[in-house]
């Protein structure tokens, strides 16, 4: 599912707020603007103390996962509006 600014359908799922203010979670497609990559959230955001809000991100064009938080991701719609998808 591409998370494109629409509210999540399951409010009980663990979510994280993106830099553009949208709640996303496991399975959602997002844009990692720190390294300009599109990919999926592949783990639920953590809720434990020092790791709260961190999750695993799998980029479409890179093997392995990266640990990120909501401060480094945004929806694909926001990335399009900002022109970041064209800059890759």
MODELLER restraints for C-alpha pairs under 7 A, 6 or more apart:
rsr = mdl.restraints
at = mdl.atoms
rsr.add(forms.Gaussian(group=physical.xy_distance, feature=features.Distance(at['CA:1:A'], at['CA:27:A']), mean=6.84, stdev=0.5))
rsr.add(forms.Gaussian(group=physical.xy_distance, feature=features.Distance(at['CA:1:A'], at['CA:28:A']), mean=5.70, stdev=0.5))
rsr.add(forms.Gaussian(group=physical.xy_distance, feature=features.Distance(at['CA:1:A'], at['CA:29:A']), mean=6.54, stdev=0.5))
rsr.add(forms.Gaussian(group=physical.xy_distance, feature=features.Distance(at['CA:2:A'], at['CA:28:A']), mean=5.76, stdev=0.5))
rsr.add(forms.Gaussian(group=physical.xy_distance, feature=features.Distance(at['CA:2:A'], at['CA:29:A']), mean=4.83, stdev=0.5))
rsr.add(forms.Gaussian(group=physical.xy_distance, feature=features.Distance(at['CA:3:A'], at['CA:24:A']), mean=6.97, stdev=0.5))
rsr.add(forms.Gaussian(group=physical.xy_distance, feature=features.Distance(at['CA:3:A'], at['CA:28:A']), mean=5.48, stdev=0.5))
rsr.add(forms.Gaussian(group=physical.xy_distance, feature=features.Distance(at['CA:3:A'], at['CA:29:A']), mean=5.62, stdev=0.5))
rsr.add(forms.Gaussian(group=physical.xy_distance, feature=features.Distance(at['CA:3:A'], at['CA:30:A']), mean=6.73, stdev=0.5))
rsr.add(forms.Gaussian(group=physical.xy_distance, feature=features.Distance(at['CA:3:A'], at['CA:75:A']), mean=6.24, stdev=0.5))
rsr.add(forms.Gaussian(group=physical.xy_distance, feature=features.Distance(at['CA:4:A'], at['CA:75:A']), mean=5.55, stdev=0.5))
rsr.add(forms.Gaussian(group=physical.xy_distance, feature=features.Distance(at['CA:4:A'], at['CA:76:A']), mean=5.76, stdev=0.5))
rsr.add(forms.Gaussian(group=physical.xy_distance, feature=features.Distance(at['CA:4:A'], at['CA:77:A']), mean=5.28, stdev=0.5))
rsr.add(forms.Gaussian(group=physical.xy_distance, feature=features.Distance(at['CA:5:A'], at['CA:22:A']), mean=6.00, stdev=0.5))
rsr.add(forms.Gaussian(group=physical.xy_distance, feature=features.Distance(at['CA:5:A'], at['CA:75:A']), mean=6.33, stdev=0.5))
rsr.add(forms.Gaussian(group=physical.xy_distance, feature=features.Distance(at['CA:5:A'], at['CA:77:A']), mean=6.70, stdev=0.5))
rsr.add(forms.Gaussian(group=physical.xy_distance, feature=features.Distance(at['CA:7:A'], at['CA:23:A']), mean=6.88, stdev=0.5))
rsr.add(forms.Gaussian(group=physical.xy_distance, feature=features.Distance(at['CA:8:A'], at['CA:23:A']), mean=6.82, stdev=0.5))
rsr.add(forms.Gaussian(group=physical.xy_distance, feature=features.Distance(at['CA:8:A'], at['CA:24:A']), mean=6.94, stdev=0.5))
rsr.add(forms.Gaussian(group=physical.xy_distance, feature=features.Distance(at['CA:14:A'], at['CA:25:A']), mean=6.32, stdev=0.5))
rsr.add(forms.Gaussian(group=physical.xy_distance, feature=features.Distance(at['CA:14:A'], at['CA:44:A']), mean=6.07, stdev=0.5))
rsr.add(forms.Gaussian(group=physical.xy_distance, feature=features.Distance(at['CA:14:A'], at['CA:45:A']), mean=6.11, stdev=0.5))
rsr.add(forms.Gaussian(group=physical.xy_distance, feature=features.Distance(at['CA:15:A'], at['CA:23:A']), mean=5.84, stdev=0.5))
rsr.add(forms.Gaussian(group=physical.xy_distance, feature=features.Distance(at['CA:15:A'], at['CA:24:A']), mean=5.23, stdev=0.5))
rsr.add(forms.Gaussian(group=physical.xy_distance, feature=features.Distance(at['CA:15:A'], at['CA:25:A']), mean=4.51, stdev=0.5))
rsr.add(forms.Gaussian(group=physical.xy_distance, feature=features.Distance(at['CA:15:A'], at['CA:45:A']), mean=6.08, stdev=0.5))
rsr.add(forms.Gaussian(group=physical.xy_distance, feature=features.Distance(at['CA:16:A'], at['CA:23:A']), mean=5.43, stdev=0.5))
rsr.add(forms.Gaussian(group=physical.xy_distance, feature=features.Distance(at['CA:16:A'], at['CA:24:A']), mean=5.50, stdev=0.5))
rsr.add(forms.Gaussian(group=physical.xy_distance, feature=features.Distance(at['CA:16:A'], at['CA:25:A']), mean=6.25, stdev=0.5))
rsr.add(forms.Gaussian(group=physical.xy_distance, feature=features.Distance(at['CA:16:A'], at['CA:45:A']), mean=6.41, stdev=0.5))
rsr.add(forms.Gaussian(group=physical.xy_distance, feature=features.Distance(at['CA:16:A'], at['CA:53:A']), mean=6.09, stdev=0.5))
rsr.add(forms.Gaussian(group=physical.xy_distance, feature=features.Distance(at['CA:16:A'], at['CA:70:A']), mean=5.96, stdev=0.5))
rsr.add(forms.Gaussian(group=physical.xy_distance, feature=features.Distance(at['CA:17:A'], at['CA:23:A']), mean=4.43, stdev=0.5))
rsr.add(forms.Gaussian(group=physical.xy_distance, feature=features.Distance(at['CA:17:A'], at['CA:24:A']), mean=6.34, stdev=0.5))
rsr.add(forms.Gaussian(group=physical.xy_distance, feature=features.Distance(at['CA:17:A'], at['CA:70:A']), mean=5.63, stdev=0.5))
rsr.add(forms.Gaussian(group=physical.xy_distance, feature=features.Distance(at['CA:18:A'], at['CA:70:A']), mean=4.58, stdev=0.5))
rsr.add(forms.Gaussian(group=physical.xy_distance, feature=features.Distance(at['CA:18:A'], at['CA:71:A']), mean=6.37, stdev=0.5))
rsr.add(forms.Gaussian(group=physical.xy_distance, feature=features.Distance(at['CA:18:A'], at['CA:73:A']), mean=5.59, stdev=0.5))
rsr.add(forms.Gaussian(group=physical.xy_distance, feature=features.Distance(at['CA:18:A'], at['CA:74:A']), mean=5.00, stdev=0.5))
rsr.add(forms.Gaussian(group=physical.xy_distance, feature=features.Distance(at['CA:19:A'], at['CA:70:A']), mean=6.05, stdev=0.5))
rsr.add(forms.Gaussian(group=physical.xy_distance, feature=features.Distance(at['CA:19:A'], at['CA:71:A']), mean=5.27, stdev=0.5))
rsr.add(forms.Gaussian(group=physical.xy_distance, feature=features.Distance(at['CA:19:A'], at['CA:72:A']), mean=6.82, stdev=0.5))
rsr.add(forms.Gaussian(group=physical.xy_distance, feature=features.Distance(at['CA:19:A'], at['CA:73:A']), mean=6.08, stdev=0.5))
rsr.add(forms.Gaussian(group=physical.xy_distance, feature=features.Distance(at['CA:19:A'], at['CA:74:A']), mean=5.41, stdev=0.5))
rsr.add(forms.Gaussian(group=physical.xy_distance, feature=features.Distance(at['CA:20:A'], at['CA:74:A']), mean=5.73, stdev=0.5))
rsr.add(forms.Gaussian(group=physical.xy_distance, feature=features.Distance(at['CA:20:A'], at['CA:78:A']), mean=6.96, stdev=0.5))
rsr.add(forms.Gaussian(group=physical.xy_distance, feature=features.Distance(at['CA:25:A'], at['CA:41:A']), mean=6.47, stdev=0.5))
rsr.add(forms.Gaussian(group=physical.xy_distance, feature=features.Distance(at['CA:25:A'], at['CA:44:A']), mean=6.07, stdev=0.5))
rsr.add(forms.Gaussian(group=physical.xy_distance, feature=features.Distance(at['CA:25:A'], at['CA:45:A']), mean=6.81, stdev=0.5))
rsr.add(forms.Gaussian(group=physical.xy_distance, feature=features.Distance(at['CA:26:A'], at['CA:41:A']), mean=5.14, stdev=0.5))
rsr.add(forms.Gaussian(group=physical.xy_distance, feature=features.Distance(at['CA:26:A'], at['CA:42:A']), mean=5.60, stdev=0.5))
rsr.add(forms.Gaussian(group=physical.xy_distance, feature=features.Distance(at['CA:26:A'], at['CA:43:A']), mean=5.47, stdev=0.5))
rsr.add(forms.Gaussian(group=physical.xy_distance, feature=features.Distance(at['CA:26:A'], at['CA:44:A']), mean=5.00, stdev=0.5))
rsr.add(forms.Gaussian(group=physical.xy_distance, feature=features.Distance(at['CA:27:A'], at['CA:40:A']), mean=5.80, stdev=0.5))
rsr.add(forms.Gaussian(group=physical.xy_distance, feature=features.Distance(at['CA:27:A'], at['CA:41:A']), mean=5.21, stdev=0.5))
rsr.add(forms.Gaussian(group=physical.xy_distance, feature=features.Distance(at['CA:27:A'], at['CA:42:A']), mean=5.86, stdev=0.5))
rsr.add(forms.Gaussian(group=physical.xy_distance, feature=features.Distance(at['CA:28:A'], at['CA:40:A']), mean=5.52, stdev=0.5))
rsr.add(forms.Gaussian(group=physical.xy_distance, feature=features.Distance(at['CA:28:A'], at['CA:41:A']), mean=5.61, stdev=0.5))
rsr.add(forms.Gaussian(group=physical.xy_distance, feature=features.Distance(at['CA:29:A'], at['CA:39:A']), mean=5.49, stdev=0.5))
rsr.add(forms.Gaussian(group=physical.xy_distance, feature=features.Distance(at['CA:29:A'], at['CA:40:A']), mean=4.43, stdev=0.5))
rsr.add(forms.Gaussian(group=physical.xy_distance, feature=features.Distance(at['CA:29:A'], at['CA:41:A']), mean=6.55, stdev=0.5))
rsr.add(forms.Gaussian(group=physical.xy_distance, feature=features.Distance(at['CA:30:A'], at['CA:38:A']), mean=5.96, stdev=0.5))
rsr.add(forms.Gaussian(group=physical.xy_distance, feature=features.Distance(at['CA:30:A'], at['CA:39:A']), mean=5.79, stdev=0.5))
rsr.add(forms.Gaussian(group=physical.xy_distance, feature=features.Distance(at['CA:30:A'], at['CA:40:A']), mean=6.12, stdev=0.5))
rsr.add(forms.Gaussian(group=physical.xy_distance, feature=features.Distance(at['CA:30:A'], at['CA:73:A']), mean=6.42, stdev=0.5))
rsr.add(forms.Gaussian(group=physical.xy_distance, feature=features.Distance(at['CA:30:A'], at['CA:74:A']), mean=5.89, stdev=0.5))
rsr.add(forms.Gaussian(group=physical.xy_distance, feature=features.Distance(at['CA:30:A'], at['CA:75:A']), mean=5.01, stdev=0.5))
rsr.add(forms.Gaussian(group=physical.xy_distance, feature=features.Distance(at['CA:30:A'], at['CA:76:A']), mean=5.68, stdev=0.5))
rsr.add(forms.Gaussian(group=physical.xy_distance, feature=features.Distance(at['CA:31:A'], at['CA:37:A']), mean=5.83, stdev=0.5))
rsr.add(forms.Gaussian(group=physical.xy_distance, feature=features.Distance(at['CA:31:A'], at['CA:38:A']), mean=4.56, stdev=0.5))
rsr.add(forms.Gaussian(group=physical.xy_distance, feature=features.Distance(at['CA:31:A'], at['CA:39:A']), mean=6.49, stdev=0.5))
rsr.add(forms.Gaussian(group=physical.xy_distance, feature=features.Distance(at['CA:31:A'], at['CA:73:A']), mean=5.42, stdev=0.5))
rsr.add(forms.Gaussian(group=physical.xy_distance, feature=features.Distance(at['CA:31:A'], at['CA:74:A']), mean=5.35, stdev=0.5))
rsr.add(forms.Gaussian(group=physical.xy_distance, feature=features.Distance(at['CA:31:A'], at['CA:75:A']), mean=5.94, stdev=0.5))
rsr.add(forms.Gaussian(group=physical.xy_distance, feature=features.Distance(at['CA:31:A'], at['CA:76:A']), mean=5.69, stdev=0.5))
rsr.add(forms.Gaussian(group=physical.xy_distance, feature=features.Distance(at['CA:31:A'], at['CA:79:A']), mean=6.74, stdev=0.5))
rsr.add(forms.Gaussian(group=physical.xy_distance, feature=features.Distance(at['CA:32:A'], at['CA:38:A']), mean=6.18, stdev=0.5))
rsr.add(forms.Gaussian(group=physical.xy_distance, feature=features.Distance(at['CA:32:A'], at['CA:72:A']), mean=5.78, stdev=0.5))
rsr.add(forms.Gaussian(group=physical.xy_distance, feature=features.Distance(at['CA:32:A'], at['CA:73:A']), mean=4.50, stdev=0.5))
rsr.add(forms.Gaussian(group=physical.xy_distance, feature=features.Distance(at['CA:32:A'], at['CA:74:A']), mean=6.73, stdev=0.5))
rsr.add(forms.Gaussian(group=physical.xy_distance, feature=features.Distance(at['CA:33:A'], at['CA:72:A']), mean=6.00, stdev=0.5))
rsr.add(forms.Gaussian(group=physical.xy_distance, feature=features.Distance(at['CA:33:A'], at['CA:73:A']), mean=5.92, stdev=0.5))
rsr.add(forms.Gaussian(group=physical.xy_distance, feature=features.Distance(at['CA:34:A'], at['CA:72:A']), mean=5.81, stdev=0.5))
rsr.add(forms.Gaussian(group=physical.xy_distance, feature=features.Distance(at['CA:36:A'], at['CA:88:A']), mean=6.38, stdev=0.5))
rsr.add(forms.Gaussian(group=physical.xy_distance, feature=features.Distance(at['CA:37:A'], at['CA:59:A']), mean=6.04, stdev=0.5))
rsr.add(forms.Gaussian(group=physical.xy_distance, feature=features.Distance(at['CA:38:A'], at['CA:59:A']), mean=5.66, stdev=0.5))
rsr.add(forms.Gaussian(group=physical.xy_distance, feature=features.Distance(at['CA:38:A'], at['CA:60:A']), mean=6.05, stdev=0.5))
rsr.add(forms.Gaussian(group=physical.xy_distance, feature=features.Distance(at['CA:39:A'], at['CA:57:A']), mean=6.70, stdev=0.5))
rsr.add(forms.Gaussian(group=physical.xy_distance, feature=features.Distance(at['CA:39:A'], at['CA:58:A']), mean=5.38, stdev=0.5))
rsr.add(forms.Gaussian(group=physical.xy_distance, feature=features.Distance(at['CA:39:A'], at['CA:59:A']), mean=4.06, stdev=0.5))
rsr.add(forms.Gaussian(group=physical.xy_distance, feature=features.Distance(at['CA:39:A'], at['CA:60:A']), mean=5.00, stdev=0.5))
rsr.add(forms.Gaussian(group=physical.xy_distance, feature=features.Distance(at['CA:40:A'], at['CA:57:A']), mean=5.73, stdev=0.5))
rsr.add(forms.Gaussian(group=physical.xy_distance, feature=features.Distance(at['CA:40:A'], at['CA:58:A']), mean=5.34, stdev=0.5))
rsr.add(forms.Gaussian(group=physical.xy_distance, feature=features.Distance(at['CA:40:A'], at['CA:59:A']), mean=6.57, stdev=0.5))
rsr.add(forms.Gaussian(group=physical.xy_distance, feature=features.Distance(at['CA:41:A'], at['CA:55:A']), mean=7.00, stdev=0.5))
rsr.add(forms.Gaussian(group=physical.xy_distance, feature=features.Distance(at['CA:41:A'], at['CA:56:A']), mean=5.98, stdev=0.5))
rsr.add(forms.Gaussian(group=physical.xy_distance, feature=features.Distance(at['CA:41:A'], at['CA:57:A']), mean=4.69, stdev=0.5))
rsr.add(forms.Gaussian(group=physical.xy_distance, feature=features.Distance(at['CA:41:A'], at['CA:58:A']), mean=6.46, stdev=0.5))
rsr.add(forms.Gaussian(group=physical.xy_distance, feature=features.Distance(at['CA:42:A'], at['CA:56:A']), mean=5.47, stdev=0.5))
rsr.add(forms.Gaussian(group=physical.xy_distance, feature=features.Distance(at['CA:42:A'], at['CA:57:A']), mean=5.72, stdev=0.5))
rsr.add(forms.Gaussian(group=physical.xy_distance, feature=features.Distance(at['CA:42:A'], at['CA:58:A']), mean=6.46, stdev=0.5))
rsr.add(forms.Gaussian(group=physical.xy_distance, feature=features.Distance(at['CA:43:A'], at['CA:55:A']), mean=5.61, stdev=0.5))
rsr.add(forms.Gaussian(group=physical.xy_distance, feature=features.Distance(at['CA:43:A'], at['CA:56:A']), mean=5.30, stdev=0.5))
rsr.add(forms.Gaussian(group=physical.xy_distance, feature=features.Distance(at['CA:44:A'], at['CA:55:A']), mean=6.11, stdev=0.5))
rsr.add(forms.Gaussian(group=physical.xy_distance, feature=features.Distance(at['CA:45:A'], at['CA:53:A']), mean=5.15, stdev=0.5))
rsr.add(forms.Gaussian(group=physical.xy_distance, feature=features.Distance(at['CA:45:A'], at['CA:54:A']), mean=5.30, stdev=0.5))
rsr.add(forms.Gaussian(group=physical.xy_distance, feature=features.Distance(at['CA:45:A'], at['CA:55:A']), mean=4.61, stdev=0.5))
rsr.add(forms.Gaussian(group=physical.xy_distance, feature=features.Distance(at['CA:46:A'], at['CA:52:A']), mean=4.82, stdev=0.5))
rsr.add(forms.Gaussian(group=physical.xy_distance, feature=features.Distance(at['CA:46:A'], at['CA:53:A']), mean=5.23, stdev=0.5))
rsr.add(forms.Gaussian(group=physical.xy_distance, feature=features.Distance(at['CA:46:A'], at['CA:54:A']), mean=5.46, stdev=0.5))
rsr.add(forms.Gaussian(group=physical.xy_distance, feature=features.Distance(at['CA:46:A'], at['CA:55:A']), mean=6.29, stdev=0.5))
rsr.add(forms.Gaussian(group=physical.xy_distance, feature=features.Distance(at['CA:47:A'], at['CA:53:A']), mean=6.27, stdev=0.5))
rsr.add(forms.Gaussian(group=physical.xy_distance, feature=features.Distance(at['CA:53:A'], at['CA:69:A']), mean=5.69, stdev=0.5))
rsr.add(forms.Gaussian(group=physical.xy_distance, feature=features.Distance(at['CA:53:A'], at['CA:70:A']), mean=6.99, stdev=0.5))
rsr.add(forms.Gaussian(group=physical.xy_distance, feature=features.Distance(at['CA:54:A'], at['CA:67:A']), mean=6.53, stdev=0.5))
rsr.add(forms.Gaussian(group=physical.xy_distance, feature=features.Distance(at['CA:54:A'], at['CA:68:A']), mean=5.46, stdev=0.5))
rsr.add(forms.Gaussian(group=physical.xy_distance, feature=features.Distance(at['CA:54:A'], at['CA:69:A']), mean=4.50, stdev=0.5))
rsr.add(forms.Gaussian(group=physical.xy_distance, feature=features.Distance(at['CA:55:A'], at['CA:67:A']), mean=5.57, stdev=0.5))
rsr.add(forms.Gaussian(group=physical.xy_distance, feature=features.Distance(at['CA:55:A'], at['CA:68:A']), mean=5.59, stdev=0.5))
rsr.add(forms.Gaussian(group=physical.xy_distance, feature=features.Distance(at['CA:55:A'], at['CA:69:A']), mean=6.26, stdev=0.5))
rsr.add(forms.Gaussian(group=physical.xy_distance, feature=features.Distance(at['CA:56:A'], at['CA:65:A']), mean=5.90, stdev=0.5))
rsr.add(forms.Gaussian(group=physical.xy_distance, feature=features.Distance(at['CA:56:A'], at['CA:66:A']), mean=5.57, stdev=0.5))
rsr.add(forms.Gaussian(group=physical.xy_distance, feature=features.Distance(at['CA:56:A'], at['CA:67:A']), mean=4.64, stdev=0.5))
rsr.add(forms.Gaussian(group=physical.xy_distance, feature=features.Distance(at['CA:56:A'], at['CA:68:A']), mean=6.32, stdev=0.5))
rsr.add(forms.Gaussian(group=physical.xy_distance, feature=features.Distance(at['CA:57:A'], at['CA:65:A']), mean=5.36, stdev=0.5))
rsr.add(forms.Gaussian(group=physical.xy_distance, feature=features.Distance(at['CA:57:A'], at['CA:66:A']), mean=5.11, stdev=0.5))
rsr.add(forms.Gaussian(group=physical.xy_distance, feature=features.Distance(at['CA:57:A'], at['CA:67:A']), mean=6.11, stdev=0.5))
rsr.add(forms.Gaussian(group=physical.xy_distance, feature=features.Distance(at['CA:57:A'], at['CA:68:A']), mean=6.63, stdev=0.5))
rsr.add(forms.Gaussian(group=physical.xy_distance, feature=features.Distance(at['CA:58:A'], at['CA:64:A']), mean=6.52, stdev=0.5))
rsr.add(forms.Gaussian(group=physical.xy_distance, feature=features.Distance(at['CA:58:A'], at['CA:65:A']), mean=4.73, stdev=0.5))
rsr.add(forms.Gaussian(group=physical.xy_distance, feature=features.Distance(at['CA:58:A'], at['CA:66:A']), mean=6.52, stdev=0.5))
rsr.add(forms.Gaussian(group=physical.xy_distance, feature=features.Distance(at['CA:79:A'], at['CA:85:A']), mean=6.01, stdev=0.5))
